[in-house]
Amino acid sequence: MRYINLSKQKGQGLIETLMIVLFVGISVVALIKFEHLLNYNVSIARQQSDASIVTQNEIETLRDYSVLTTTSGYVAYSGITSGTGTVTVNNTTFTLTWTVTTYTSPTYKTIAVTTTWNDYYGTAHSISMVTNVASLDPSTASTFM
């Protein structure tokens, strides 16, 4: 029969337990950091989505004219000009800047809208959209079809 000398194993169980506690602790810290990173990325994705919607809404507002020349009570094609504005959505303030370039042959305008914002770390983000608007009289729009 063999006898095991227990004096050589004293403290080995304690070391194994401490290693397991250390491993679990490091794993928990890593998971917390990963969760924070995921929350930040979800926040940025939401802000980008909101910025896209705000930018598209501004483009549609600029494109929505009723007459070609300035007429009282109507939005005119000639009134599409460069400008700036701000919109707040879900506690994020978006700054919009649009630049209008007019061309004469054929007659149309290019509208470039840039939306900028800062995330909660102060990092700047932006998106841009560009569209063209033709100088067509809306009252005769059905005749083109």
ChimeraX commands (.cxc) that place a marker at each C-alpha (Angstrom):
marker #1 position 0.00,0.00,0.00 radius 0.5
marker #1 position 1.21,3.51,-0.82 radius 0.5
marker #1 position 1.01,6.40,1.50 radius 0.5
marker #1 position 0.76,9.97,0.26 radius 0.5
marker #1 position 2.74,12.58,2.08 radius 0.5
marker #1 position 0.16,15.33,2.72 radius 0.5
marker #1 position 2.76,17.81,3.91 radius 0.5
marker #1 position 3.82,18.52,0.30 radius 0.5
marker #1 position 0.25,19.56,-0.71 radius 0.5
marker #1 position -0.33,22.16,1.98 radius 0.5
marker #1 position -1.46,25.45,0.45 radius 0.5
marker #1 position -1.84,24.13,-3.09 radius 0.5
marker #1 position -5.68,24.24,-2.86 radius 0.5
marker #1 position -5.49,27.85,-1.72 radius 0.5
marker #1 position -3.32,28.81,-4.70 radius 0.5
marker #1 position -5.73,27.13,-7.12 radius 0.5
marker #1 position -8.68,28.93,-5.52 radius 0.5
marker #1 position -6.92,32.29,-5.76 radius 0.5
marker #1 position -6.11,31.68,-9.43 radius 0.5
marker #1 position -9.77,30.91,-10.15 radius 0.5
marker #1 position -10.89,34.06,-8.31 radius 0.5
marker #1 position -8.34,36.10,-10.27 radius 0.5
marker #1 position -9.51,34.59,-13.58 radius 0.5
marker #1 position -13.19,35.24,-12.78 radius 0.5
marker #1 position -12.39,38.81,-11.68 radius 0.5
marker #1 position -10.52,39.59,-14.90 radius 0.5
marker #1 position -13.36,38.04,-16.93 radius 0.5
marker #1 position -15.97,40.19,-15.18 radius 0.5
marker #1 position -13.94,43.37,-15.79 radius 0.5
marker #1 position -13.54,42.43,-19.47 radius 0.5
marker #1 position -17.29,41.82,-19.81 radius 0.5
marker #1 position -18.10,45.18,-18.20 radius 0.5
marker #1 position -15.76,46.98,-20.61 radius 0.5
marker #1 position -17.25,45.07,-23.55 radius 0.5
marker #1 position -20.78,46.00,-22.46 radius 0.5
marker #1 position -19.75,49.66,-22.23 radius 0.5
marker #1 position -18.28,49.49,-25.74 radius 0.5
marker #1 position -21.49,47.92,-27.08 radius 0.5
marker #1 position -23.62,50.63,-25.43 radius 0.5
marker #1 position -21.41,53.33,-26.95 radius 0.5
marker #1 position -21.67,51.78,-30.42 radius 0.5
marker #1 position -25.46,51.49,-30.12 radius 0.5
marker #1 position -25.58,55.15,-29.11 radius 0.5
marker #1 position -23.47,56.18,-32.13 radius 0.5
marker #1 position -25.65,54.09,-34.46 radius 0.5
marker #1 position -28.79,55.75,-33.08 radius 0.5
marker #1 position -27.25,59.20,-33.52 radius 0.5
marker #1 position -26.21,58.37,-37.10 radius 0.5
marker #1 position -29.74,57.20,-37.86 radius 0.5
marker #1 position -31.21,60.37,-36.35 radius 0.5
marker #1 position -28.71,62.50,-38.31 radius 0.5
marker #1 position -29.68,60.77,-41.56 radius 0.5
marker #1 position -33.36,61.42,-40.91 radius 0.5
marker #1 position -32.73,65.07,-39.99 radius 0.5
marker #1 position -30.59,65.57,-43.11 radius 0.5
marker #1 position -33.15,63.92,-45.39 radius 0.5
marker #1 position -35.95,66.02,-43.86 radius 0.5
marker #1 position -33.99,69.21,-44.57 radius 0.5
marker #1 position -33.40,68.14,-48.18 radius 0.5
marker #1 position -37.12,67.43,-48.62 radius 0.5
marker #1 position -37.99,70.81,-47.08 radius 0.5
marker #1 position -35.66,72.59,-49.50 radius 0.5
marker #1 position -37.03,70.62,-52.49 radius 0.5
marker #1 position -40.67,71.34,-51.61 radius 0.5
marker #1 position -41.35,74.48,-53.65 radius 0.5
marker #1 position -44.72,75.51,-55.12 radius 0.5
marker #1 position -43.75,78.20,-57.66 radius 0.5
marker #1 position -40.62,79.17,-59.60 radius 0.5
marker #1 position -40.40,82.86,-58.67 radius 0.5
marker #1 position -41.04,84.53,-55.34 radius 0.5
marker #1 position -44.79,84.83,-54.74 radius 0.5
marker #1 position -46.43,85.88,-51.50 radius 0.5
marker #1 position -47.69,82.89,-49.53 radius 0.5
marker #1 position -45.78,80.28,-51.56 radius 0.5
marker #1 position -42.39,78.60,-51.31 radius 0.5
marker #1 position -40.43,79.50,-54.44 radius 0.5
marker #1 position -37.66,77.71,-56.35 radius 0.5
marker #1 position -35.78,81.01,-56.39 radius 0.5
marker #1 position -35.92,81.00,-52.55 radius 0.5
marker #1 position -33.77,77.87,-52.27 radius 0.5
marker #1 position -30.59,79.37,-50.82 radius 0.5
marker #1 position -27.69,78.31,-48.60 radius 0.5
marker #1 position -28.17,78.37,-44.82 radius 0.5
marker #1 position -27.72,76.75,-41.42 radius 0.5
marker #1 position -29.91,75.41,-38.65 radius 0.5
marker #1 position -29.98,73.24,-35.55 radius 0.5
marker #1 position -32.25,70.39,-34.52 radius 0.5
marker #1 position -32.30,68.48,-31.22 radius 0.5
marker #1 position -33.36,64.83,-31.26 radius 0.5
marker #1 position -33.03,62.44,-28.29 radius 0.5
marker #1 position -30.77,64.83,-26.33 radius 0.5
marker #1 position -28.38,65.24,-29.28 radius 0.5
marker #1 position -28.07,68.61,-31.01 radius 0.5
marker #1 position -27.46,68.37,-34.75 radius 0.5
marker #1 position -26.08,71.35,-36.68 radius 0.5
marker #1 position -27.14,71.46,-40.32 radius 0.5
marker #1 position -25.32,73.44,-43.00 radius 0.5
marker #1 position -26.60,73.45,-46.55 radius 0.5
marker #1 position -24.90,74.92,-49.60 radius 0.5
marker #1 position -26.86,75.65,-52.75 radius 0.5
marker #1 position -25.08,75.95,-56.10 radius 0.5
marker #1 position -27.07,77.26,-59.08 radius 0.5
marker #1 position -26.44,76.12,-62.66 radius 0.5
marker #1 position -27.94,77.70,-65.76 radius 0.5
marker #1 position -27.63,75.28,-68.65 radius 0.5
marker #1 position -29.81,73.37,-67.88 radius 0.5
marker #1 position -31.34,75.30,-64.99 radius 0.5
marker #1 position -30.99,73.37,-61.75 radius 0.5
marker #1 position -29.58,73.68,-58.25 radius 0.5
marker #1 position -27.32,71.32,-56.33 radius 0.5
marker #1 position -28.03,71.14,-52.60 radius 0.5
marker #1 position -25.32,69.73,-50.32 radius 0.5
marker #1 position -26.44,69.23,-46.69 radius 0.5
marker #1 position -23.91,68.41,-43.96 radius 0.5
marker #1 position -25.07,67.47,-40.48 radius 0.5
marker #1 position -22.60,67.51,-37.57 radius 0.5
marker #1 position -22.90,66.52,-33.91 radius 0.5
marker #1 position -20.80,65.50,-30.91 radius 0.5
marker #1 position -21.24,62.24,-29.02 radius 0.5
marker #1 position -21.17,62.12,-25.22 radius 0.5
marker #1 position -17.36,61.87,-25.27 radius 0.5
marker #1 position -17.18,65.08,-27.32 radius 0.5
marker #1 position -16.05,63.32,-30.50 radius 0.5
marker #1 position -17.31,65.11,-33.63 radius 0.5
marker #1 position -19.29,63.17,-36.23 radius 0.5
marker #1 position -20.86,64.24,-39.53 radius 0.5
marker #1 position -22.80,62.99,-42.51 radius 0.5
marker #1 position -23.41,64.63,-45.89 radius 0.5
marker #1 position -26.05,64.24,-48.58 radius 0.5
marker #1 position -26.22,65.87,-52.01 radius 0.5
marker #1 position -29.19,66.25,-54.34 radius 0.5
marker #1 position -30.17,68.15,-57.48 radius 0.5
marker #1 position -33.37,70.17,-57.94 radius 0.5
marker #1 position -34.54,71.04,-61.44 radius 0.5
marker #1 position -36.23,74.33,-62.25 radius 0.5
marker #1 position -39.58,72.86,-63.25 radius 0.5
marker #1 position -42.88,74.63,-62.67 radius 0.5
marker #1 position -44.87,72.44,-60.23 radius 0.5
marker #1 position -48.17,73.59,-61.77 radius 0.5
marker #1 position -47.21,71.84,-65.03 radius 0.5
marker #1 position -45.66,68.75,-63.41 radius 0.5
marker #1 position -48.48,66.46,-64.57 radius 0.5
marker #1 position -47.83,67.36,-68.22 radius 0.5
marker #1 position -44.33,65.85,-68.06 radius 0.5
marker #1 position -45.68,62.39,-67.34 radius 0.5
marker link #1:1,2 radius 0.2
marker link #1:2,3 radius 0.2
marker link #1:3,4 radius 0.2
marker link #1:4,5 radius 0.2
marker link #1:5,6 radius 0.2
marker link #1:6,7 radius 0.2
marker link #1:7,8 radius 0.2
marker link #1:8,9 radius 0.2
marker link #1:9,10 radius 0.2
marker link #1:10,11 radius 0.2
marker link #1:11,12 radius 0.2
marker link #1:12,13 radius 0.2
marker link #1:13,14 radius 0.2
marker link #1:14,15 radius 0.2
marker link #1:15,16 radius 0.2
marker link #1:16,17 radius 0.2
marker link #1:17,18 radius 0.2
marker link #1:18,19 radius 0.2
marker link #1:19,20 radius 0.2
marker link #1:20,21 radius 0.2
marker link #1:21,22 radius 0.2
marker link #1:22,23 radius 0.2
marker link #1:23,24 radius 0.2
marker link #1:24,25 radius 0.2
marker link #1:25,26 radius 0.2
marker link #1:26,27 radius 0.2
marker link #1:27,28 radius 0.2
marker link #1:28,29 radius 0.2
marker link #1:29,30 radius 0.2
marker link #1:30,31 radius 0.2
marker link #1:31,32 radius 0.2
marker link #1:32,33 radius 0.2
marker link #1:33,34 radius 0.2
marker link #1:34,35 radius 0.2
marker link #1:35,36 radius 0.2
marker link #1:36,37 radius 0.2
marker link #1:37,38 radius 0.2
marker link #1:38,39 radius 0.2
marker link #1:39,40 radius 0.2
marker link #1:40,41 radius 0.2
marker link #1:41,42 radius 0.2
marker link #1:42,43 radius 0.2
marker link #1:43,44 radius 0.2
marker link #1:44,45 radius 0.2
marker link #1:45,46 radius 0.2
marker link #1:46,47 radius 0.2
marker link #1:47,48 radius 0.2
marker link #1:48,49 radius 0.2
marker link #1:49,50 radius 0.2
marker link #1:50,51 radius 0.2
marker link #1:51,52 radius 0.2
marker link #1:52,53 radius 0.2
marker link #1:53,54 radius 0.2
marker link #1:54,55 radius 0.2
marker link #1:55,56 radius 0.2
marker link #1:56,57 radius 0.2
marker link #1:57,58 radius 0.2
marker link #1:58,59 radius 0.2
marker link #1:59,60 radius 0.2
marker link #1:60,61 radius 0.2
marker link #1:61,62 radius 0.2
marker link #1:62,63 radius 0.2
marker link #1:63,64 radius 0.2
marker link #1:64,65 radius 0.2
marker link #1:65,66 radius 0.2
marker link #1:66,67 radius 0.2
marker link #1:67,68 radius 0.2
marker link #1:68,69 radius 0.2
marker link #1:69,70 radius 0.2
marker link #1:70,71 radius 0.2
marker link #1:71,72 radius 0.2
marker link #1:72,73 radius 0.2
marker link #1:73,74 radius 0.2
marker link #1:74,75 radius 0.2
marker link #1:75,76 radius 0.2
marker link #1:76,77 radius 0.2
marker link #1:77,78 radius 0.2
marker link #1:78,79 radius 0.2
marker link #1:79,80 radius 0.2
marker link #1:80,81 radius 0.2
marker link #1:81,82 radius 0.2
marker link #1:82,83 radius 0.2
marker link #1:83,84 radius 0.2
marker link #1:84,85 radius 0.2
marker link #1:85,86 radius 0.2
marker link #1:86,87 radius 0.2
marker link #1:87,88 radius 0.2
marker link #1:88,89 radius 0.2
marker link #1:89,90 radius 0.2
marker link #1:90,91 radius 0.2
marker link #1:91,92 radius 0.2
marker link #1:92,93 radius 0.2
marker link #1:93,94 radius 0.2
marker link #1:94,95 radius 0.2
marker link #1:95,96 radius 0.2
marker link #1:96,97 radius 0.2
marker link #1:97,98 radius 0.2
marker link #1:98,99 radius 0.2
marker link #1:99,100 radius 0.2
marker link #1:100,101 radius 0.2
marker link #1:101,102 radius 0.2
marker link #1:102,103 radius 0.2
marker link #1:103,104 radius 0.2
marker link #1:104,105 radius 0.2
marker link #1:105,106 radius 0.2
marker link #1:106,107 radius 0.2
marker link #1:107,108 radius 0.2
marker link #1:108,109 radius 0.2
marker link #1:109,110 radius 0.2
marker link #1:110,111 radius 0.2
marker link #1:111,112 radius 0.2
marker link #1:112,113 radius 0.2
marker link #1:113,114 radius 0.2
marker link #1:114,115 radius 0.2
marker link #1:115,116 radius 0.2
marker link #1:116,117 radius 0.2
marker link #1:117,118 radius 0.2
marker link #1:118,119 radius 0.2
marker link #1:119,120 radius 0.2
marker link #1:120,121 radius 0.2
marker link #1:121,122 radius 0.2
marker link #1:122,123 radius 0.2
marker link #1:123,124 radius 0.2
marker link #1:124,125 radius 0.2
marker link #1:125,126 radius 0.2
marker link #1:126,127 radius 0.2
marker link #1:127,128 radius 0.2
marker link #1:128,129 radius 0.2
marker link #1:129,130 radius 0.2
marker link #1:130,131 radius 0.2
marker link #1:131,132 radius 0.2
marker link #1:132,133 radius 0.2
marker link #1:133,134 radius 0.2
marker link #1:134,135 radius 0.2
marker link #1:135,136 radius 0.2
marker link #1:136,137 radius 0.2
marker link #1:137,138 radius 0.2
marker link #1:138,139 radius 0.2
marker link #1:139,140 radius 0.2
marker link #1:140,141 radius 0.2
marker link #1:141,142 radius 0.2
marker link #1:142,143 radius 0.2
marker link #1:143,144 radius 0.2
marker link #1:144,145 radius 0.2
view
